[in-house]
Every structure is written in C-alpha cells, then in structure tokens.
C-alpha cells in the first residue's frame, strides 16, 4: 500500500544561516514522529545573494527528497511561496518559514488533524515574540481589514498551516498573477473543513528580518485592494459630503454678503482652509485610486507568478 506523501515547502531569501538547520529539523520530525509517511522538502529560493543557494544545492546532493526551485529574480513575499506550494507533489502541503518563526514541532499536530478530516489546518499567532510595536500594528490592520472586507479574514494568519491536495488543485486553477494566499484561504477555507490552531510565534533564529515598512504596506494594500470596496465607496460618500457642505457654506456667505454688503468681509481664512482641506482629501483618494489601478494593471498584464531559473531533484517524480 502506498504511503501518503507530505510536502514541506520552505520559501527562503538570504537564509544561509537557517537553511541547513531547517532541513535537518524537518527530517528529524519525520524520523521521530511521522515514520508512516513519505515526505519531500521543497525549498523555493527568491534569488538569494548570501550563499543560501549553495547550501540548498549541497542539501539536494545529500538527500534526493530535498528539492529546490531557484527563481530568476525576487518575486516578492506572496508570489514565491504560492508558486512553491503549487509545485509540491504530496497529498498535503505544509509551508513553513525558513527563519524558524513557524514551529517545526507543529507538523505532526497538523498531520494528525488532517487525518481526522480537516483538509485545511491553519496556524494562528495567539502571541508573538517579535517586535511588540509590529505586532500591535498587525493587530490594528487585521481589525480594520476584517471590518471592511466582505470576506471574513483570519486574524494573525500568515499562511503557515497544512493544505490538502484538493485545495492545492483549487489554487492552481485560480490563474491569479498576484495571488494573496491569506485571502484565498479565508474565502474558501470553510468549504474544506478548516481548523484554526493557535501557536506562539518565536523570534527569528538567525539573520535579519526582511520585513520593513514597504513590505508590510505592500501586504496591506494587496489585501485592501483585492478584498474590499470600502475605500472607493468611502471616497464617493466623503466627496459628496464635502461638496454638499461646500455648497451650503457658499450659499451662506453669498446671502450674508448680499444682506450686509458694506459690513461683512469674506476674509481669506475660510477660503484658505477650504482649499487645503479639499486638496488634501483629493490627494488622499487619488493615491487610493492609484492603488486600485495598480492592482488592476498588474492583473491585466498577467505576468507569470514566478519565473524559474533552475530546479533540482524534481526529475525523481517522473521515475
């Protein structure tokens, strides 16, 4: 009887200090707790420049169950893991960060819940040892996006979890050039008997975090423009409100001037304040509109999610 196969997908970028230890940790988990299963470890490297690729190539030479995909350039924090998941060949796929912030020890727990019938098991950060300010900002973001989106987003979910082959086949069919896995799981997860499992996020084991203000902003805008209409609706309503108030104020000043022509001075202050207020509102919503247009433009151009430069050990699947 064929053993079930579990794919562990490890996205990485400049993780030379963590890649080998991550592979060894995953291998130990299967040797100790999951001996009844076959497995593969798929590294997808987002064009590292610190020697990570050399480490991964060495791991692939030592163990044919370790596979690698090397991207031709950096395709971002969402495209690369999504593509890596779609390339896995197991009966289920578990994406896990190479920096050890996602606990490897949870893999057997996820598999156990999968065997009980949960085709998606997602890890939810109930607490985190990361920067408390960043954690607070993430919490605020999740609260806002959950209120604004018709899709019930999952708070403090980063993608870490287990996904059955049936869900992998679904995301393969989406044909989305800018896939947002967190939104896709939130949108379709209930149809796969999804289970949410809480854990504490650890600190990065080694190296520097690749998250910065720009990457966090990019993530927020991708979810905002992909899963909400509130921004544009709010711009419409606020624009109508400002126009109405401006019209009433104009009528008020016009009447006062007609009644008290020689005694009522219009003054520059209200005009200046009005110009700057309306100008600021217009610039804000032009920027928001630009984000939506950028999202549309990226989808219309429809470039590949990832372009590979090289892959290693995938020829074993054909044998």
N, C-alpha and C positions, 0 to 999 in steps of 0.2 A: 504494500500500500504506500502510495506517495506521501511523503511528509509535507505538511504545509510549509510554505516558504514565507519568511518575514523579511521585508526590505527595510533597512535603516538608511535614511537619506540624510547626509550631513553637508549642508551648504557651508562654504568657508571663503574667507577673504583675508589674506595675511594672518594665517593661524599656524605659523611654523612651530610655535611652542606647544600647541594643543593637539595637532592633527594625529600624531602617532599615539599619544596617550588616549585620545578619544577612541581610536580604532581598537586599542588593547582593552579598554574598559568595556566596549560593546562586545568584543569577542569573549571576555570573561563572563559577562552576563549570560550569554548563550551557553557557554561551557558549564555554568553552575546551575542555572535556573530554567533554561529553555532547551534542554537536550533533545526534546521530542520534535524540534523544528529545524528545518534548513534555514539558512539566512544568507543575505548579501548586505554588504555595506557599500553604499554609493556616495562617494564624495563628488560634489559639483563645485568646482573652484571658479570664482568670479574674477579671474585674471589677477591673481596674487603676484606680488613683486618681492616677497621677502624670503623665498625659498620653500614655501608651502608645497608647491608642485613637485619639487624634488623629493620631499618627504613622502608625499602621496604615491608617487611613482615607485618608490622603494617598497612601500607597503603592498602595492599591487603585485610586485615581483615575488614577494614572500608568500602571499595568500591570494589565490585566484578568486576567492569570494569577495575580495575587496576590489571595487571598480571605481573608475574615475571618469568624469567629464570635465574637460578644460574649456572654459568659454573664451572666445576670441577677444572679448573686452568685458568691462564691468557692466552688467545689465541690471544692476540695482538689487535692492534687498527683497523685492517681491517676485520679479520675473524668474530669477535664477532658482530659488527653492521650488517654485511652482513647476518649472520645467523639469527639475530633477525628480520630483515626485512622479511626473508623467512617464519618465524613462525607467522607473523601477519595475521589476518583473514579479514581485512577490504577491502572495494572496492578500497581504495588507502592507501598508507603508507607514513608517514612523519617522517623520522629520525631526531632527534634533540638532540644536546649535552646537557648533564645534567649540564654543568657549566654556562649556560645562555649566552654563546658567540653567539649562534644562537638565534635570537629574536623570542620569542614565538608569538609576535604580528603579525608576517607574516603568521601564519597558515591560517587565514580567506582569505588573499590575494591569497595564493597558491590554496586554495579550489575554490575560485572564478574563477581563470584561468583554473583550472581543468574542471570546469563545462562548460567553453567555448570551450573545446575540446583539450586542451593541456594535453596529458597523462603523460608528464614529465614536471615539473617546477623546475628548479634548482636555488639555491641561489648562487650568485657570489659576492665575497667580493670586493666591489669597494674601500673600505677603511677599516682600522683596527686600533683599539686602543691597539693592542698587542705591544710587543717589536718591535720598528722600524727596528732594525737590522734583526730580524727574518723575518719580512715582506719583507725586501729587498732581503734576501736570497731566500725566497719563490718565489719572482718575477723573480729572475735570473733563478731559477730552472725551472719555468714554461716556460720561454722564450727558454731555452735550449731544454727541452723535446718536446716543440711544433715544433721546427725546426727539431728535429731528428726523430720524430715518424711519420709513415705514417697515423696514426690515429690522427685526429685533437683534441688534448687535450683541456680541458676547463680551462682557466687560473683562479686561485684563487677560485677553486671549491673544497669543502671538503666533499661533499656528502649530505649536507643539502638541502632539497627540497621535492617535492611531486612526488610519483611514483604510477601510475595506476596499478590495479591488473594485467593487461595484461603484464606489464613489470616485475612484481614480478614473474609471471609464467615463463617468459623467463629466469630470473637469476636462478630460481630453476632448470632449465634444463641444465645449463652450466656444472655442476658437476666439478667445479674447486676447488681443495683443498687450493689454496691461491688466493682467489678472490680479485681483485682490482676494487672496485666499480667505482672509478673515471674514469678509463679507459673503463670499460664496458659501462657506460653512454655515454662517448664521442664516443664510437664506434657505438652504436646502437640508441642513443637518437634521431637522426633526423627522424628515422622511427616512432617515437611516438609523432611527432609534438612538439618537445621540445621547451620550452620557458625559456630564461635566465632572471633572476630577480636580480638586483643589491641591495645590502644592506651594511650597515656598521657593521663590527664585533665589538662587545663590549668586554670589558675586562672580564675576569673570575670573577664571582660574589664572590666566596669564595673558599678556599682551594688552593692547589698548582697545577700548571700545570704538566701534566705527560709527556709532550713533552720534549725531550732532543736531544742532537746531534745524539745519536744512533737511536732513533725512527724516526727522520727526515731523517737520512741516509738510514734507512731501507725502508722508504716510497719511497725515490728517487730511490733506487736500484730495488725495486719491479717494479716500473713503467718502469725503464730503461731496465731491462732485459725481461720484459713481452711485451713491445710495441716498442722496437727499435732493429734494426740490425746494427746500425751505429757503435757501439763500436767495434764489431768484424771486420766489414769491414774496419774501420779506422786502426785497429791493422794490418790487412793484408797489406793495402796500405803503412802504415808507415814502416812496416817491409821490404817491397820490396824496398822502397826508401832508407832506411838505408843500406840495402845490396848493392844496386847499388852504393851509394856514397862511401861505404867502399871499394868496388871493384875498383872504379876509383882511389881512393886515394892510394890503394895498388899498382896499375899499375904505378901511377905517381912516388911513392917512389922507385919502382923497377927500372924504367928507369933511374931516376936520379942517383941511386946508381951505375948502370952499366956504365953510362957515366962519372961519377966523383967519382970513387971508393975511391980514397985516400983523397978527399977533402969534400965529402958530408957525414956528420954524421946523422944517422937516429934520434937519440935522444929518450929520454923516455917520453917527454911531450905529443906528439901526440898519442903515444900508450896508455898512462895512461888515457888521456881524452876520447879516443875512447872506451876503456874498460868500464869506468864508465858510459859513455853516453848510450852505448848499453845495459849494465847491468841494468841501471835504466829503460830504455824502456821495457826490457824484464820483469822485476818485475812488472811494471805497468800493462802490459797486461796479465800477469799471474794472477794477482789479479782480473782483469776484467773478464777473462775467468772463474775464480773460482766463481764469482757471477752468471754467466750464468749457470754453472754446479750445483750450489746450488739451483737455481730456478728449473732446470730440475729434480734434485734429490727429491726435495720436492713434485713435481707433480707426480713423478713415485711412491714414497712411498704411496701417496694418503691417508694420514690420514684424519679423519673426520675434517670438518671445525671447529666444536665445539663439545665438549662432555658435555652434561648436567649433573649436579648433582641433580637438583631439579627444578620443575616448579610449579607455583601456579596460580589457578583460570582458567586454560585452560580447565578444565572439564566443564565449563559453555558453551563452544561452542558446546558440544555434546548434550545439553539439548534442 
